[in-house]
Amino acid sequence: MTELSPRPLPFEPYKTKVVERIPNPSREDRERALERAHYNLFNLRSEEVRIDLLTDSGTGAMSDQQWAALMLGDESYAGSRNFAHFEETVRSLTGFPYIVPAHQGRAAENLLFSSVCRPGSIVPNNMHFDTTQAHVLHQGATPVNLAVPEAYDPVSDFPFKGNVDLAALERLLREAGPGKIPLIMVTVTNNTGGGQPVSLENFQGVARVAADYHVPVYLDMCRWAENAYLVREREPGLGGRTIPDIGRAFFDLAAGATMSAKKDGLVNIGGFVATRDEPLAERLKEALILYEGFPTYGGLARRDLEAISVGLTEATQLDYLEHRIAQVRYLAALLEEAGVPFFHPVGGHGIYLDVRRFLPHLGDDDLAGQALVVELYREGGVRSVEVGALMFGTEGAAASRSLELVRLAIPRRVYSASHLAYVADVVGRVYARRTEIRGLRMTYRPERMPHFTARFAPK
């Protein structure tokens, strides 16, 4: 296992112009909030949270250039100049000719999967995240995870745990037969499995296998710049290449992509589908008009498209990415000093606590990941999220077949080193009294995506 040691963060490539007061609810306030929220942290109010690591999606701080871009909004219903700039930016970065905007990533997923899937389809991925899996299932299709075996080993330091198992992919394509698999999806970085990168060599292999079976490959590119940074750092021969160059090497192998711009677009709202397939692009636009808006705004204020154009470029800046990844590693080093078990190696956008090693006394029926999420909030007002059996609907006996993680997702350009040190202290205090933590039971389970709206109670 790689040894981490706390050291000062690199020089921040930004300075603070606006500040926001951080709430500090008391222990009693937090206990009352948990009861009111039915022990589901999605139900907490923002003023009840001290450090919010629930997600890095749409929670970052925009730059002065992005805020200035908002003032250039051309709110024309059709033909906005902001769309033209947005389209030009995405085309320049990715090379995809057809760009369809949407209000966020899950809207882009809905457009794509409703256009290409039918009941009985199979959609392979390295690992589906929650909304991706839900949209595939909603179309009557079957999501299949095909990450390499190392992806399921929390203590391995294998550098590319986001990689696709190429032998398993080829076997699935061969056994499924023609027409059964409308596309192959690869998520960069692999959010479900610890924010781990996909290597360029592996993606080249995916593209070769897919070409042999005439199946298009699509990227979920929401954290593509972080993936490119980790590839630049870890993959031999790529250390001298720029972030846009490495990203383009991936895009040139793909037929298209979906993106939540709320991650590596550095904005609070927005996304898109990009493709090389003109007939598919026309179908996507038809669905867009029905569900999202006209093709030159896609459910967004046009000023938001302008902010995305700036953010996509800022996300490729090396000094920004160096600091971004260093923040995650700084928190990891502090946790390692305290003996806290987490998923290795450290990925791109957060720390994933290894629930089974953190709470070995709790069984699969105790909803251990959710119990840990609750305890971190109870101890210090830190909001996090379970990524495991509950999120993917495999709690109970089936839980043993999945990773069981709690994600501490770090928003972009928001928290300082002292905030991260506070988080490490809270996690360390919970770990020190881990044997006292009790499991939870579910008192209400929704039909889809239970982690968002389920209700719980202590056992």
Secondary structure as UniProt FT lines:
FT   HELIX           27..36
FT   TURN            37..39
FT   HELIX           41..43
FT   HELIX           46..48
FT   STRAND          51..52
FT   HELIX           64..70
FT   TURN            71..72
FT   HELIX           81..94
FT   STRAND          98..102
FT   HELIX           105..116
FT   TURN            119..120
FT   STRAND          122..125
FT   HELIX           130..138
FT   TURN            139..140
FT   STRAND          142..145
FT   HELIX           149..152
FT   TURN            154..155
FT   TURN            159..162
FT   HELIX           166..176
FT   TURN            178..179
FT   STRAND          184..187
FT   TURN            191..194
FT   HELIX           200..212
FT   TURN            213..214
FT   STRAND          217..220
FT   TURN            222..223
FT   HELIX           224..234
FT   TURN            236..237
FT   TURN            239..240
FT   HELIX           243..251
FT   TURN            252..253
FT   STRAND          256..260
FT   TURN            261..265
FT   STRAND          271..275
FT   HELIX           278..291
FT   TURN            295..299
FT   HELIX           302..314
FT   TURN            315..316
FT   HELIX           318..337
FT   TURN            338..339
FT   STRAND          350..354
FT   HELIX           355..358
FT   TURN            360..361
FT   HELIX           364..366
FT   HELIX           368..380
FT   STRAND          382..383
FT   STRAND          385..387
FT   TURN            389..393
FT   HELIX           396..401
FT   STRAND          405..409
FT   TURN            412..414
FT   HELIX           417..432
FT   HELIX           434..436
FT   STRAND          440..444
FT   HELIX           450..453
FT   STRAND          455..458
//
